[in-house]
Amino acid sequence: MKFGIVVNEGPYQHQASDSAYLFCKAVLEKGHEIFRVFFYHDGVNNASRLTEPPQDDRNIVARWSKLAEDHGVDLVVCVAAALRRGIKEENLAPGFRISGLGQLVEAGIQADRLVTFGD
Amino acid sequence: MSEESSIKKFMFVNRKPPHGTIYALESLEVVLITAAFDQDVSLVFLDDGVFQLRKGQQTKGIETKNFSPTYRALDGYDIEKLYVEKESLDARGLTEDDLLVDVMVLDRKALGALMDEQDVVLSF
């Protein structure tokens, strides 16, 4: 099955980005496909390369980057939501790209299931 | 993919008050883009989301944008399916007359059935 994923909340503040990441891993382990992960609202903060969590905690941003590197997962950050929150090309973590909301709609059209994580 | 199969039923469920968080405003942005993709779009307002459609919003005092006039412009984008949950209106002492656009008021059960028919449900 082809999944689209939407992440609507920021890292550490909310369970949504952890749940979304673990869901993505499970999807791939089961042999399914991830069409795209789209980051919206405060979810765009998942893409900040300036994030530096303490050493003994999980690195949520780096985890996404590794997912993109290992599995070619398309990580897309909404440009309007990103600019509002100070996320730009210059501080974008590896594996992410900035694009428009059309990418979210396309994920809804192309995926068999669009799964949202957030409030 | 045929043109027919690339049209999906998108439902946007708005559950939060219009101000205080950005969910309502950013939801509206997705709605407009989805309509631009010629998809079958419908909007639902329930819980505190019904306040998004409240007439007479004045936001000057809280220094935020009053984007409520945008709901009136939705039919210009061929977005005409606006549903409001009856129980949510009742619980907040609101009626259809308090809302700034024409809507269809449905009870919780009917809304649930409508959600069941959708291809994509996005909740904000």
gemmi code that builds the backbone of each chain (N, CA, C; Angstrom):
import gemmi

chains = {
    "A": [
        ("MET", (0.841, -1.201, 0.000), (0.000, 0.000, 0.000), (0.882, 1.259, 0.000)),
        ("LYS", (0.333, 2.305, -0.627), (1.076, 3.567, -0.710), (0.515, 4.551, 0.325)),
        ("PHE", (1.381, 4.999, 1.236), (0.940, 5.905, 2.303), (1.422, 7.330, 2.070)),
        ("GLY", (0.570, 8.284, 2.392), (0.983, 9.678, 2.542), (0.903, 10.013, 4.019)),
        ("ILE", (1.871, 10.776, 4.510), (1.916, 11.091, 5.938), (1.893, 12.609, 6.115)),
        ("VAL", (1.096, 13.081, 7.075), (1.070, 14.514, 7.399), (1.469, 14.687, 8.853)),
        ("VAL", (2.441, 15.565, 9.102), (2.890, 15.842, 10.470), (2.561, 17.298, 10.796)),
        ("ASN", (1.689, 17.487, 11.785), (1.182, 18.826, 12.067), (1.717, 19.460, 13.348)),
        ("GLU", (2.605, 18.764, 14.046), (3.091, 19.310, 15.324), (4.609, 19.278, 15.381)),
        ("GLY", (5.164, 20.148, 16.221), (6.611, 20.267, 16.331), (7.234, 19.130, 17.121)),
        ("PRO", (8.563, 18.967, 17.002), (9.256, 17.907, 17.737), (9.352, 18.233, 19.231)),
        ("TYR", (9.408, 17.198, 20.046), (9.590, 17.291, 21.503), (8.375, 17.846, 22.237)),
        ("GLN", (7.720, 18.844, 21.663), (6.545, 19.453, 22.280), (5.351, 18.504, 22.266)),
        ("HIS", (5.323, 17.634, 21.275), (4.111, 16.861, 20.999), (4.498, 15.466, 20.511)),
        ("GLN", (3.675, 14.501, 20.829), (3.963, 13.118, 20.468), (3.890, 12.878, 18.952)),
        ("ALA", (3.203, 13.805, 18.238), (2.878, 13.545, 16.827), (4.092, 13.200, 15.969)),
        ("SER", (5.211, 13.930, 16.131), (6.331, 13.660, 15.228), (7.009, 12.327, 15.565)),
        ("ASP", (7.052, 11.966, 16.864), (7.565, 10.632, 17.234), (6.683, 9.532, 16.649)),
        ("SER", (5.357, 9.702, 16.818), (4.425, 8.679, 16.317), (4.518, 8.548, 14.808)),
        ("ALA", (4.621, 9.693, 14.141), (4.689, 9.680, 12.675), (5.949, 8.948, 12.212)),
        ("TYR", (7.066, 9.247, 12.882), (8.335, 8.609, 12.517), (8.265, 7.091, 12.719)),
        ("LEU", (7.752, 6.685, 13.890), (7.672, 5.250, 14.179), (6.705, 4.558, 13.222)),
        ("PHE", (5.628, 5.264, 12.855), (4.678, 4.725, 11.885), (5.357, 4.531, 10.528)),
        ("CYS", (6.134, 5.534, 10.117), (6.849, 5.445, 8.828), (7.779, 4.238, 8.820)),
        ("LYS", (8.517, 4.059, 9.939), (9.437, 2.919, 10.023), (8.692, 1.603, 9.882)),
        ("ALA", (7.547, 1.514, 10.574), (6.740, 0.283, 10.531), (6.207, 0.031, 9.122)),
        ("VAL", (5.779, 1.107, 8.460), (5.256, 1.009, 7.091), (6.318, 0.404, 6.173)),
        ("LEU", (7.550, 0.925, 6.288), (8.637, 0.475, 5.419), (9.048, -0.963, 5.757)),
        ("GLU", (9.081, -1.270, 7.067), (9.456, -2.625, 7.484), (8.479, -3.671, 6.961)),
        ("LYS", (7.215, -3.256, 6.824), (6.182, -4.177, 6.314), (6.178, -4.238, 4.791)),
        ("GLY", (7.080, -3.507, 4.167), (7.187, -3.578, 2.710), (6.246, -2.655, 1.955)),
        ("HIS", (5.628, -1.718, 2.678), (4.773, -0.747, 1.995), (5.609, 0.439, 1.521)),
        ("GLU", (4.927, 1.359, 0.842), (5.621, 2.504, 0.252), (5.156, 3.793, 0.936)),
        ("ILE", (6.089, 4.732, 1.103), (5.688, 6.058, 1.586), (5.836, 7.032, 0.424)),
        ("PHE", (4.708, 7.568, -0.029), (4.729, 8.487, -1.162), (5.412, 9.794, -0.761)),
        ("ARG", (5.096, 10.250, 0.444), (5.653, 11.531, 0.898), (5.299, 11.744, 2.360)),
        ("VAL", (6.183, 12.460, 3.069), (5.827, 12.969, 4.400), (5.725, 14.481, 4.254)),
        ("PHE", (4.572, 15.032, 4.619), (4.372, 16.470, 4.478), (4.296, 17.115, 5.859)),
        ("PHE", (5.081, 18.174, 6.061), (5.143, 18.844, 7.356), (4.406, 20.169, 7.278)),
        ("TYR", (3.402, 20.312, 8.166), (2.562, 21.505, 8.136), (2.390, 22.047, 9.559)),
        ("HIS", (1.789, 23.226, 9.673), (1.667, 23.898, 10.981), (3.053, 23.894, 11.661)),
        ("ASP", (3.070, 23.644, 13.009), (4.353, 23.590, 13.715), (5.187, 22.368, 13.314)),
        ("GLY", (4.610, 21.477, 12.540), (5.353, 20.319, 12.042), (6.592, 20.719, 11.256)),
        ("VAL", (6.589, 21.923, 10.709), (7.756, 22.376, 9.933), (9.018, 22.443, 10.799)),
        ("ASN", (8.824, 22.588, 12.115), (9.996, 22.652, 13.010), (10.771, 21.337, 13.072)),
        ("ASN", (10.176, 20.264, 12.554), (10.900, 18.989, 12.435), (12.071, 19.099, 11.469)),
        ("ALA", (12.088, 20.160, 10.661), (13.084, 20.270, 9.599), (14.225, 21.222, 9.935)),
        ("SER", (14.276, 21.720, 11.166), (15.323, 22.693, 11.498), (16.659, 22.015, 11.810)),
        ("ARG", (17.669, 22.348, 11.020), (18.989, 21.761, 11.258), (19.662, 22.379, 12.479)),
        ("LEU", (19.073, 23.433, 13.029), (19.658, 24.087, 14.207), (19.283, 23.366, 15.506)),
        ("THR", (18.412, 22.373, 15.395), (17.987, 21.617, 16.577), (19.169, 20.877, 17.213)),
        ("GLU", (19.340, 21.061, 18.512), (20.415, 20.346, 19.222), (19.901, 19.795, 20.539)),
        ("PRO", (19.260, 18.628, 20.501), (18.761, 18.039, 21.756), (19.925, 17.544, 22.614)),
        ("PRO", (19.703, 17.383, 23.921), (20.752, 16.825, 24.781), (21.186, 15.442, 24.260)),
        ("GLN", (22.431, 15.087, 24.533), (23.023, 13.838, 24.014), (22.243, 12.577, 24.388)),
        ("ASP", (21.603, 12.609, 25.562), (20.933, 11.383, 26.011), (19.491, 11.282, 25.511)),
        ("ASP", (19.104, 12.211, 24.633), (17.748, 12.155, 24.083), (17.807, 11.803, 22.603)),
        ("ARG", (16.683, 11.357, 22.062), (16.606, 11.066, 20.624), (16.749, 12.367, 19.833)),
        ("ASN", (17.364, 12.277, 18.657), (17.471, 13.446, 17.795), (16.413, 13.319, 16.689)),
        ("ILE", (15.289, 13.963, 16.922), (14.128, 13.792, 16.042), (14.430, 14.244, 14.616)),
        ("VAL", (15.106, 15.379, 14.487), (15.398, 15.915, 13.149), (16.350, 14.977, 12.395)),
        ("ALA", (17.407, 14.546, 13.097), (18.386, 13.654, 12.461), (17.752, 12.321, 12.068)),
        ("ARG", (16.784, 11.883, 12.870), (16.084, 10.631, 12.562), (15.343, 10.730, 11.230)),
        ("TRP", (14.654, 11.884, 11.012), (13.977, 12.091, 9.728), (14.980, 12.086, 8.584)),
        ("SER", (16.102, 12.808, 8.791), (17.117, 12.891, 7.731), (17.621, 11.503, 7.360)),
        ("LYS", (17.812, 10.664, 8.383), (18.315, 9.307, 8.130), (17.270, 8.472, 7.372)),
        ("LEU", (16.009, 8.695, 7.710), (14.922, 7.981, 7.022), (14.942, 8.330, 5.525)),
        ("ALA", (15.184, 9.622, 5.244), (15.245, 10.065, 3.845), (16.458, 9.453, 3.150)),
        ("GLU", (17.589, 9.421, 3.874), (18.831, 8.905, 3.299), (18.747, 7.392, 3.045)),
        ("ASP", (18.212, 6.667, 4.018), (18.186, 5.200, 3.916), (17.113, 4.681, 2.972)),
        ("HIS", (15.974, 5.380, 2.912), (14.832, 4.833, 2.167), (14.331, 5.753, 1.061)),
        ("GLY", (15.013, 6.892, 0.871), (14.588, 7.814, -0.181), (13.221, 8.421, 0.060)),
        ("VAL", (12.844, 8.541, 1.349), (11.525, 9.111, 1.653), (11.536, 10.616, 1.356)),
        ("ASP", (10.489, 11.061, 0.674), (10.361, 12.469, 0.289), (9.811, 13.277, 1.470)),
        ("LEU", (10.651, 14.124, 2.058), (10.237, 14.934, 3.211), (9.988, 16.358, 2.739)),
        ("VAL", (8.744, 16.801, 2.772), (8.401, 18.109, 2.216), (7.839, 19.029, 3.297)),
        ("VAL", (8.383, 20.239, 3.336), (7.984, 21.237, 4.317), (7.170, 22.316, 3.610)),
        ("CYS", (6.026, 22.678, 4.165), (5.194, 23.723, 3.548), (5.904, 25.077, 3.637)),
        ("VAL", (6.031, 25.741, 2.495), (6.797, 26.984, 2.429), (6.169, 28.093, 3.263)),
        ("ALA", (4.861, 28.254, 3.188), (4.212, 29.350, 3.919), (4.304, 29.128, 5.428)),
        ("ALA", (4.032, 27.890, 5.853), (4.117, 27.557, 7.276), (5.561, 27.685, 7.760)),
        ("ALA", (6.524, 27.330, 6.898), (7.940, 27.379, 7.264), (8.419, 28.821, 7.433)),
        ("LEU", (8.061, 29.678, 6.486), (8.506, 31.073, 6.562), (7.952, 31.759, 7.802)),
        ("ARG", (6.685, 31.442, 8.145), (6.086, 31.994, 9.364), (6.918, 31.660, 10.601)),
        ("ARG", (7.579, 30.486, 10.555), (8.254, 29.991, 11.756), (9.772, 30.012, 11.639)),
        ("GLY", (10.276, 30.702, 10.612), (11.723, 30.877, 10.502), (12.470, 29.682, 9.966)),
        ("ILE", (11.785, 28.807, 9.237), (12.468, 27.682, 8.586), (12.708, 28.065, 7.124)),
        ("LYS", (13.976, 28.104, 6.730), (14.347, 28.477, 5.364), (15.379, 27.489, 4.830)),
        ("GLU", (15.679, 27.610, 3.528), (16.683, 26.726, 2.911), (17.960, 26.693, 3.746)),
        ("GLU", (18.360, 27.867, 4.251), (19.658, 27.963, 4.933), (19.714, 27.196, 6.259)),
        ("ASN", (18.563, 26.922, 6.856), (18.614, 26.127, 8.096), (17.817, 24.828, 7.995)),
        ("LEU", (17.673, 24.360, 6.743), (16.930, 23.128, 6.487), (17.847, 21.911, 6.688)),
        ("ALA", (17.365, 20.926, 7.441), (18.166, 19.722, 7.687), (18.246, 18.871, 6.413)),
        ("PRO", (19.288, 18.027, 6.299), (19.451, 17.192, 5.098), (18.223, 16.296, 4.870)),
        ("GLY", (17.887, 16.099, 3.606), (16.789, 15.189, 3.266), (15.445, 15.879, 3.153)),
        ("PHE", (15.330, 17.095, 3.694), (14.073, 17.843, 3.587), (14.113, 18.750, 2.366)),
        ("ARG", (12.935, 19.053, 1.824), (12.851, 20.109, 0.824), (11.628, 20.969, 1.116)),
        ("ILE", (11.718, 22.243, 0.689), (10.628, 23.184, 0.917), (9.803, 23.288, -0.349)),
        ("SER", (8.490, 23.160, -0.207), (7.622, 23.303, -1.376), (6.240, 23.776, -0.934)),
        ("GLY", (5.292, 23.772, -1.863), (3.983, 24.352, -1.567), (2.960, 23.335, -1.090)),
        ("LEU", (1.805, 23.860, -0.721), (0.707, 23.023, -0.226), (0.176, 22.059, -1.285)),
        ("GLY", (0.458, 22.375, -2.556), (0.045, 21.472, -3.627), (0.620, 20.071, -3.422)),
        ("GLN", (1.778, 20.014, -2.760), (2.430, 18.722, -2.491), (1.613, 17.882, -1.501)),
        ("LEU", (0.913, 18.568, -0.607), (0.026, 17.875, 0.340), (-1.198, 17.335, -0.403)),
        ("VAL", (-1.763, 18.180, -1.264), (-2.944, 17.752, -2.024), (-2.570, 16.580, -2.933)),
        ("GLU", (-1.394, 16.679, -3.563), (-0.943, 15.597, -4.439), (-0.788, 14.285, -3.655)),
        ("ALA", (-0.269, 14.404, -2.430), (-0.129, 13.202, -1.593), (-1.504, 12.597, -1.307)),
        ("GLY", (-2.492, 13.458, -1.070), (-3.860, 12.985, -0.840), (-4.426, 12.269, -2.057)),
        ("ILE", (-4.071, 12.782, -3.231), (-4.585, 12.187, -4.474), (-3.868, 10.867, -4.784)),
        ("GLN", (-2.545, 10.860, -4.645), (-1.738, 9.718, -5.086), (-1.703, 8.547, -4.095)),
        ("ALA", (-1.765, 8.871, -2.809), (-1.623, 7.803, -1.815), (-2.928, 7.020, -1.653)),
        ("ASP", (-2.796, 5.751, -1.277), (-3.988, 4.963, -0.958), (-4.578, 5.423, 0.373)),
        ("ARG", (-3.695, 5.810, 1.295), (-4.130, 6.319, 2.601), (-3.290, 7.539, 2.967)),
        ("LEU", (-3.973, 8.601, 3.401), (-3.260, 9.760, 3.935), (-3.462, 9.748, 5.447)),
        ("VAL", (-2.376, 9.626, 6.182), (-2.479, 9.482, 7.634), (-1.916, 10.731, 8.304)),
        ("THR", (-2.733, 11.361, 9.155), (-2.353, 12.622, 9.792), (-1.917, 12.396, 11.236)),
        ("PHE", (-0.842, 13.059, 11.625), (-0.392, 13.018, 13.018), (-0.432, 14.432, 13.581)),
        ("GLY", (-1.212, 14.624, 14.637), (-1.331, 15.948, 15.247), (-2.631, 16.048, 16.006)),
        ("ASP", (-2.908, 17.211, 16.544), (-4.133, 17.381, 17.332), (-5.354, 17.465, 16.432)),
    ],
    "B": [
        ("MET", (-2.943, 7.441, -15.053), (-4.163, 7.621, -14.259), (-5.182, 8.442, -15.054)),
        ("SER", (-6.411, 7.971, -15.112), (-7.433, 8.703, -15.857), (-7.839, 9.958, -15.085)),
        ("GLU", (-8.430, 10.901, -15.821), (-8.836, 12.144, -15.178), (-9.880, 11.876, -14.092)),
        ("GLU", (-10.750, 10.939, -14.418), (-11.831, 10.577, -13.492), (-11.279, 10.167, -12.127)),
        ("SER", (-10.264, 9.285, -12.146), (-9.783, 8.724, -10.892), (-8.889, 9.695, -10.118)),
        ("SER", (-8.495, 10.817, -10.743), (-7.639, 11.745, -10.009), (-8.452, 12.772, -9.216)),
        ("ILE", (-9.783, 12.649, -9.260), (-10.604, 13.509, -8.412), (-11.021, 12.715, -7.182)),
        ("LYS", (-10.614, 13.223, -6.035), (-10.959, 12.540, -4.789), (-11.829, 13.437, -3.929)),
        ("LYS", (-12.503, 12.801, -2.988), (-13.331, 13.558, -2.053), (-12.489, 13.941, -0.843)),
        ("PHE", (-12.185, 15.229, -0.728), (-11.411, 15.763, 0.396), (-12.363, 16.434, 1.392)),
        ("MET", (-12.286, 16.013, 2.631), (-13.075, 16.682, 3.667), (-12.145, 17.313, 4.693)),
        ("PHE", (-12.396, 18.574, 4.993), (-11.598, 19.290, 5.992), (-12.449, 19.487, 7.239)),
        ("VAL", (-11.977, 18.931, 8.335), (-12.729, 18.996, 9.589), (-12.092, 20.057, 10.487)),
        ("ASN", (-12.847, 21.102, 10.747), (-12.340, 22.226, 11.542), (-12.912, 22.148, 12.947)),
        ("ARG", (-12.029, 21.963, 13.913), (-12.492, 21.701, 15.276), (-12.043, 22.747, 16.290)),
        ("LYS", (-11.258, 23.724, 15.824), (-10.662, 24.655, 16.793), (-11.222, 26.072, 16.621)),
        ("PRO", (-11.209, 26.869, 17.683), (-11.682, 28.253, 17.544), (-10.792, 29.020, 16.554)),
        ("PRO", (-11.311, 30.105, 15.969), (-10.584, 30.776, 14.886), (-9.290, 31.452, 15.334)),
        ("HIS", (-9.261, 31.920, 16.560), (-8.100, 32.694, 17.011), (-7.465, 32.018, 18.222)),
        ("GLY", (-6.230, 32.381, 18.500), (-5.523, 31.749, 19.624), (-4.530, 30.714, 19.131)),
        ("THR", (-4.900, 29.984, 18.102), (-3.951, 29.103, 17.407), (-4.107, 29.357, 15.913)),
        ("ILE", (-3.180, 28.821, 15.150), (-3.183, 29.128, 13.718), (-3.873, 28.040, 12.882)),
        ("TYR", (-4.396, 27.007, 13.544), (-4.970, 25.881, 12.800), (-6.049, 26.310, 11.798)),
        ("ALA", (-6.957, 27.180, 12.242), (-8.089, 27.564, 11.385), (-7.608, 28.290, 10.129)),
        ("LEU", (-6.701, 29.237, 10.322), (-6.189, 30.010, 9.183), (-5.407, 29.125, 8.215)),
        ("GLU", (-4.540, 28.265, 8.762), (-3.740, 27.413, 7.875), (-4.601, 26.317, 7.231)),
        ("SER", (-5.689, 25.936, 7.874), (-6.628, 24.988, 7.264), (-7.257, 25.606, 6.024)),
        ("LEU", (-7.628, 26.864, 6.155), (-8.247, 27.580, 5.042), (-7.307, 27.639, 3.837)),
        ("GLU", (-6.019, 27.774, 4.109), (-5.041, 27.813, 3.021), (-5.011, 26.486, 2.259)),
        ("VAL", (-5.075, 25.367, 2.984), (-5.090, 24.054, 2.317), (-6.377, 23.874, 1.525)),
        ("VAL", (-7.480, 24.342, 2.098), (-8.782, 24.217, 1.430), (-8.742, 24.896, 0.061)),
        ("LEU", (-8.206, 26.112, 0.034), (-8.180, 26.868, -1.225), (-7.278, 26.190, -2.260)),
        ("ILE", (-6.147, 25.665, -1.809), (-5.239, 24.977, -2.738), (-5.894, 23.701, -3.270)),
        ("THR", (-6.585, 22.977, -2.390), (-7.231, 21.734, -2.814), (-8.298, 22.014, -3.875)),
        ("ALA", (-9.030, 23.111, -3.688), (-10.035, 23.496, -4.685), (-9.363, 23.835, -6.015)),
        ("ALA", (-8.170, 24.453, -5.933), (-7.440, 24.810, -7.151), (-7.005, 23.557, -7.916)),
        ("PHE", (-6.916, 22.428, -7.226), (-6.578, 21.149, -7.861), (-7.834, 20.433, -8.384)),
        ("ASP", (-8.955, 21.159, -8.399), (-10.232, 20.620, -8.901), (-10.670, 19.351, -8.179)),
        ("GLN", (-10.435, 19.307, -6.877), (-10.894, 18.158, -6.109), (-12.297, 18.419, -5.556)),
        ("ASP", (-12.947, 17.348, -5.103), (-14.272, 17.465, -4.501), (-14.088, 17.839, -3.028)),
        ("VAL", (-14.297, 19.122, -2.710), (-13.953, 19.635, -1.381), (-15.199, 19.871, -0.525)),
        ("SER", (-15.148, 19.405, 0.714), (-16.183, 19.806, 1.659), (-15.544, 20.185, 2.994)),
        ("LEU", (-16.237, 21.055, 3.718), (-15.739, 21.528, 5.012), (-16.745, 21.179, 6.096)),
        ("VAL", (-16.207, 20.771, 7.221), (-17.054, 20.496, 8.377), (-16.586, 21.367, 9.534)),
        ("PHE", (-17.533, 21.905, 10.268), (-17.189, 22.688, 11.453), (-17.849, 22.024, 12.648)),
        ("LEU", (-17.032, 21.632, 13.613), (-17.608, 21.034, 14.819), (-16.754, 21.394, 16.031)),
        ("ASP", (-17.242, 21.010, 17.202), (-16.647, 21.463, 18.469), (-16.493, 22.992, 18.420)),
        ("ASP", (-15.375, 23.533, 18.952), (-15.195, 24.987, 18.932), (-14.955, 25.519, 17.511)),
        ("GLY", (-14.773, 24.617, 16.563), (-14.616, 25.017, 15.157), (-15.810, 25.799, 14.630)),
        ("VAL", (-16.989, 25.628, 15.248), (-18.165, 26.378, 14.781), (-17.964, 27.885, 14.958)),
        ("PHE", (-17.115, 28.266, 15.923), (-16.849, 29.702, 16.137), (-16.123, 30.342, 14.947)),
        ("GLN", (-15.481, 29.513, 14.114), (-14.793, 30.064, 12.935), (-15.771, 30.798, 12.032)),
        ("LEU", (-17.039, 30.348, 12.035), (-18.045, 30.927, 11.139), (-18.898, 31.989, 11.830)),
        ("ARG", (-18.554, 32.345, 13.066), (-19.354, 33.305, 13.833), (-19.320, 34.666, 13.157)),
        ("LYS", (-20.523, 35.239, 13.033), (-20.639, 36.608, 12.513), (-19.985, 37.601, 13.468)),
        ("GLY", (-19.547, 38.737, 12.925), (-19.144, 39.874, 13.756), (-17.853, 39.695, 14.522)),
        ("GLN", (-16.907, 38.916, 13.979), (-15.624, 38.757, 14.677), (-14.830, 40.064, 14.630)),
        ("GLN", (-14.310, 40.454, 15.786), (-13.480, 41.664, 15.850), (-12.156, 41.301, 16.498)),
        ("THR", (-11.077, 41.416, 15.722), (-9.800, 40.883, 16.214), (-8.770, 41.974, 16.497)),
        ("LYS", (-9.195, 43.227, 16.352), (-8.241, 44.324, 16.531), (-7.583, 44.255, 17.917)),
        ("GLY", (-8.405, 44.016, 18.925), (-7.926, 44.010, 20.297), (-6.913, 42.921, 20.595)),
        ("ILE", (-6.943, 41.830, 19.825), (-5.968, 40.758, 20.058), (-4.864, 40.769, 18.994)),
        ("GLU", (-4.868, 41.841, 18.191), (-3.806, 42.067, 17.206), (-3.569, 40.856, 16.295)),
        ("THR", (-4.659, 40.220, 15.883), (-4.529, 39.148, 14.892), (-5.425, 39.459, 13.705)),
        ("LYS", (-5.144, 38.770, 12.604), (-5.874, 39.022, 11.370), (-7.288, 38.445, 11.467)),
        ("ASN", (-8.278, 39.239, 11.065), (-9.637, 38.706, 10.967), (-9.820, 38.136, 9.565)),
        ("PHE", (-9.642, 36.812, 9.460), (-9.728, 36.180, 8.139), (-11.125, 35.631, 7.866)),
        ("SER", (-12.071, 35.916, 8.777), (-13.404, 35.317, 8.615), (-14.106, 35.711, 7.304)),
        ("PRO", (-13.842, 36.913, 6.733), (-14.477, 37.210, 5.433), (-14.120, 36.195, 4.339)),
        ("THR", (-12.985, 35.499, 4.500), (-12.579, 34.504, 3.494), (-13.635, 33.409, 3.332)),
        ("TYR", (-14.333, 33.070, 4.433), (-15.348, 32.006, 4.326), (-16.456, 32.397, 3.357)),
        ("ARG", (-16.697, 33.729, 3.288), (-17.737, 34.211, 2.362), (-17.274, 34.080, 0.917)),
        ("ALA", (-15.964, 34.058, 0.702), (-15.430, 33.997, -0.663), (-15.331, 32.562, -1.177)),
        ("LEU", (-15.611, 31.591, -0.323), (-15.376, 30.194, -0.716), (-16.203, 29.772, -1.927)),
        ("ASP", (-17.428, 30.291, -2.032), (-18.248, 29.835, -3.168), (-17.656, 30.335, -4.498)),
        ("GLY", (-16.837, 31.374, -4.438), (-16.115, 31.831, -5.635), (-15.086, 30.809, -6.109)),
        ("TYR", (-14.701, 29.909, -5.200), (-13.774, 28.825, -5.552), (-14.540, 27.505, -5.763)),
        ("ASP", (-15.847, 27.626, -5.942), (-16.722, 26.454, -6.087), (-16.691, 25.547, -4.864)),
        ("ILE", (-16.451, 26.135, -3.712), (-16.544, 25.353, -2.466), (-17.888, 25.691, -1.834)),
        ("GLU", (-18.830, 24.793, -1.992), (-20.193, 25.092, -1.554), (-20.687, 24.125, -0.487)),
        ("LYS", (-19.880, 23.081, -0.229), (-20.335, 22.093, 0.751), (-19.766, 22.408, 2.127)),
        ("LEU", (-20.505, 23.172, 2.886), (-20.113, 23.524, 4.251), (-21.112, 22.900, 5.223)),
        ("TYR", (-20.600, 22.067, 6.108), (-21.466, 21.372, 7.064), (-21.106, 21.800, 8.482)),
        ("VAL", (-22.147, 21.980, 9.302), (-21.933, 22.325, 10.703), (-22.662, 21.301, 11.562)),
        ("GLU", (-21.987, 20.866, 12.611), (-22.607, 19.860, 13.469), (-23.621, 20.500, 14.420)),
        ("LYS", (-24.826, 19.962, 14.404), (-25.921, 20.529, 15.203), (-25.591, 20.522, 16.701)),
        ("GLU", (-25.047, 19.409, 17.175), (-24.753, 19.286, 18.609), (-23.757, 20.357, 19.066)),
        ("SER", (-22.792, 20.682, 18.193), (-21.781, 21.687, 18.552), (-22.404, 23.080, 18.638)),
        ("LEU", (-23.310, 23.384, 17.698), (-24.025, 24.670, 17.754), (-24.844, 24.747, 19.037)),
        ("ASP", (-25.633, 23.710, 19.286), (-26.518, 23.687, 20.459), (-25.733, 23.876, 21.752)),
        ("ALA", (-24.614, 23.181, 21.860), (-23.824, 23.226, 23.100), (-23.278, 24.626, 23.369)),
        ("ARG", (-23.150, 25.422, 22.304), (-22.581, 26.767, 22.449), (-23.627, 27.871, 22.333)),
        ("GLY", (-24.893, 27.474, 22.340), (-25.979, 28.455, 22.282), (-26.032, 29.204, 20.970)),
        ("LEU", (-25.547, 28.586, 19.899), (-25.542, 29.237, 18.588), (-26.622, 28.627, 17.689)),
        ("THR", (-27.077, 29.437, 16.725), (-27.966, 28.922, 15.694), (-27.375, 29.286, 14.339)),
        ("GLU", (-28.014, 28.785, 13.290), (-27.559, 29.081, 11.930), (-27.495, 30.587, 11.676)),
        ("ASP", (-28.398, 31.347, 12.323), (-28.449, 32.802, 12.116), (-27.191, 33.504, 12.621)),
        ("ASP", (-26.451, 32.860, 13.506), (-25.224, 33.470, 14.041), (-24.033, 33.291, 13.107)),
        ("LEU", (-24.212, 32.555, 12.010), (-23.082, 32.215, 11.140), (-23.035, 33.129, 9.917)),
        ("LEU", (-21.814, 33.382, 9.422), (-21.669, 34.373, 8.361), (-21.812, 33.809, 6.950)),
        ("VAL", (-22.021, 32.507, 6.815), (-22.268, 31.902, 5.500), (-23.413, 30.899, 5.602)),
        ("ASP", (-23.960, 30.539, 4.441), (-24.986, 29.499, 4.421), (-24.321, 28.143, 4.614)),
        ("VAL", (-24.885, 27.361, 5.515), (-24.324, 26.037, 5.783), (-25.431, 25.002, 5.817)),
        ("MET", (-25.038, 23.745, 5.795), (-25.988, 22.682, 6.055), (-25.726, 22.166, 7.463)),
        ("VAL", (-26.737, 22.208, 8.286), (-26.587, 21.721, 9.662), (-26.980, 20.246, 9.704)),
        ("LEU", (-26.057, 19.428, 10.166), (-26.314, 17.983, 10.248), (-26.051, 17.513, 11.669)),
        ("ASP", (-26.744, 16.451, 12.067), (-26.426, 15.919, 13.393), (-25.196, 15.003, 13.300)),
        ("ARG", (-24.717, 14.649, 14.469), (-23.446, 13.911, 14.569), (-23.454, 12.625, 13.749)),
        ("LYS", (-24.599, 11.938, 13.777), (-24.700, 10.660, 13.088), (-24.604, 10.846, 11.573)),
        ("ALA", (-25.312, 11.863, 11.077), (-25.305, 12.128, 9.637), (-23.908, 12.547, 9.171)),
        ("LEU", (-23.236, 13.345, 10.013), (-21.869, 13.780, 9.679), (-20.921, 12.589, 9.621)),
        ("GLY", (-21.106, 11.682, 10.562), (-20.276, 10.478, 10.590), (-20.421, 9.687, 9.302)),
        ("ALA", (-21.663, 9.579, 8.825), (-21.927, 8.846, 7.583), (-21.242, 9.543, 6.409)),
        ("LEU", (-21.279, 10.881, 6.437), (-20.661, 11.676, 5.363), (-19.140, 11.482, 5.360)),
        ("MET", (-18.546, 11.443, 6.566), (-17.091, 11.234, 6.671), (-16.699, 9.881, 6.087)),
        ("ASP", (-17.580, 8.924, 6.293), (-17.340, 7.575, 5.816), (-17.217, 7.513, 4.292)),
        ("GLU", (-17.860, 8.457, 3.609), (-17.854, 8.464, 2.138), (-16.602, 9.116, 1.547)),
        ("GLN", (-15.774, 9.753, 2.391), (-14.644, 10.534, 1.875), (-13.443, 9.660, 1.528)),
        ("ASP", (-12.607, 10.179, 0.613), (-11.326, 9.524, 0.329), (-10.251, 10.033, 1.285)),
        ("VAL", (-10.268, 11.342, 1.540), (-9.254, 11.956, 2.398), (-9.948, 12.850, 3.421)),
        ("VAL", (-9.669, 12.617, 4.700), (-10.203, 13.487, 5.750), (-9.028, 14.139, 6.467)),
        ("LEU", (-8.977, 15.471, 6.413), (-7.919, 16.193, 7.119), (-8.567, 16.993, 8.241)),
        ("SER", (-8.054, 16.802, 9.428), (-8.652, 17.433, 10.597), (-7.707, 18.498, 11.134)),
        ("PHE", (-8.205, 19.705, 11.277), (-7.371, 20.805, 11.792), (-8.033, 21.465, 12.990)),
    ],
}
model = gemmi.Model(1)
for chain_id, residues in chains.items():
    chain = gemmi.Chain(chain_id)
    for i, (resn, *xyz) in enumerate(residues, 1):
        res = gemmi.Residue()
        res.name, res.seqid = resn, gemmi.SeqId(i, " ")
        for name, pos in zip(("N", "CA", "C"), xyz):
            atom = gemmi.Atom()
            atom.name, atom.element = name, gemmi.Element(name[0])
            atom.pos, atom.b_iso = gemmi.Position(*pos), 0.0
            res.add_atom(atom)
        chain.add_residue(res)
    model.add_chain(chain)
structure = gemmi.Structure()
structure.add_model(model)
structure.setup_entities()
